[in-house]
Amino acid sequence: MNWVSTTENEKWSKNNEYSDRKGEELIIGEKQGKPLYGWGCCISEICAKAIFGLSKDKQKAIFDELFNEDGCGFDYCRLSMGANDFAESWYSYDEFDGDYELEKFSIDRDKKYIIPAVKEAQKRSEGIEFYASPWSPPTWMKFPKVYNYGQIVETDENLKAYAKYFKRYLEEYKKNGIAVKQIFFQNEFISDQKFPSCVWKPETIEKFLADYLIDEIGEMTDIWFGTYNGPETDYRQFISRYYQYVGAVMQNEKCRKNIKGIAFQWAGRSAIVQANEDFPDMDFINSEMECGNGDNSWEHALYVYELIHHYSRFGARANVYWNMALENEGLSTWGWRQNSLISIKDGNYVFNPEFYVYKHFSHFVKRGAVMLKTTGSFSSNATVFENPDSSRVAVIANPFFNEKLLTVNQKNYILKPRSFNTIVLD
């Protein structure tokens, strides 16, 4: 197929609606940015549990569609070190007070749902890569001793133990056949949340990275700065501006030398613009796509396309979706609803609009592809890549309620209203 389109009522259909009339022209230029790491989603506990609750044939169909080459072909996915906001309940790998030597460290809980789901992905996606971050340290390492809110206790003994905690995670996952390519020290480190979270000050981040974590795991994996979810637009802007975090930590020579990239999500969509200007040689990703409110609307899917375009334009080497699959109409353990690629109910499943947004990219745009610059007044709705085999792929959204006539490479395409389109260019 060299042109596939998806509308709200007609999914993944071969299209051939050309015109003899010339339309608005999209001009494709030179390469910009770095090769892609790939596309993927987060493998969280209740997402994996939802899939494994289905019949064997439906489990297989979902994993095939997400990870096989003839489906989405996901090959770059996120893991959580302990509980995230889509775990069944709070847990860490060591909840034993004062266990500084981590003698009771265990990833056994991950072996119930998360690691089996990873294994299913590995069966289907050759060379799939993973990155990981904690949502909170073990509670006994924090003040106050809670899984939500709080900050890490800054004693030498505690920070050493927490750096070792990362090392043990990498070692135990490796024993289970899972290499973690990148580690981020904290998910959304500027936000207090009612779900697992931990707030970090810039000076604490610098100290932990430079004096502890880099020395402990720097030879085992790549250490990234993130995940960065600011600057915010509300009152938190006064404590979460870009330079109080990325800029401040990068003043440390050891951090600057050893931090391989920066991961942005949510309000980080603004910060990546500044980082792209200040650190053009550093790697970036969008580590968590904004996940809506559980209605899985077509409108939000159009917004997700805009975010992929934005992050890609400012240097993101990956755009990773959040919830793989959810039951209970997207309800989280901590009481709110979010979107997902797949909804599961009463033993059945359905692919949601954002699944198709991602498939329009990931099925055609391969690891190692490089974004191509575009110009023209429809350019913000067109994201074009050149694959390693030199094939060029345009993923184009028509967000309007009327057809759009667009000319690309002297061919005139009629784009359906409110549609996503992937075109393999001649």
Buried (B, 14 or more C-beta within 10 A) or exposed (E): EBBBBBBBEEBBEEBEEEBEEEBEBBEBEEEEBBBBBBBBBBBBBBBBBBBBBBEEEBBEBBBBBBBBEEBBBBBBBBBBBBBBBBBBEBBBBBBEEEBBEBEEBBBEBBEEBBBBBBEBBBEBBEEBBBBBBBBBBBBBBBBEEBBBBBBBBEEEEBBBBBBBBBBBBBEBBEEEEBEBBBBBBBBBBBBEBEBBBBBBBBEBBBBBBBBBBBBBBBEBBBBBBBBBBBBBEEEBEEBBBBBBBBBBBBEBEBBEEBBBBBBBBBBBBBBBBBBBEEBEEBBBBBBBBBBBEBBBBBEBBBBBBBBBBBBBBBBBBBBBBBBBBBBBEBBBBBEBBBBBBBBBEEEEBEBBBBBBBBBBBBBBBBBBBBBBBBEBEBBBBBBBBBBEEEBBBBBBBBBEEEBBBBBBBEBBBBBBEBBBBBBBBE
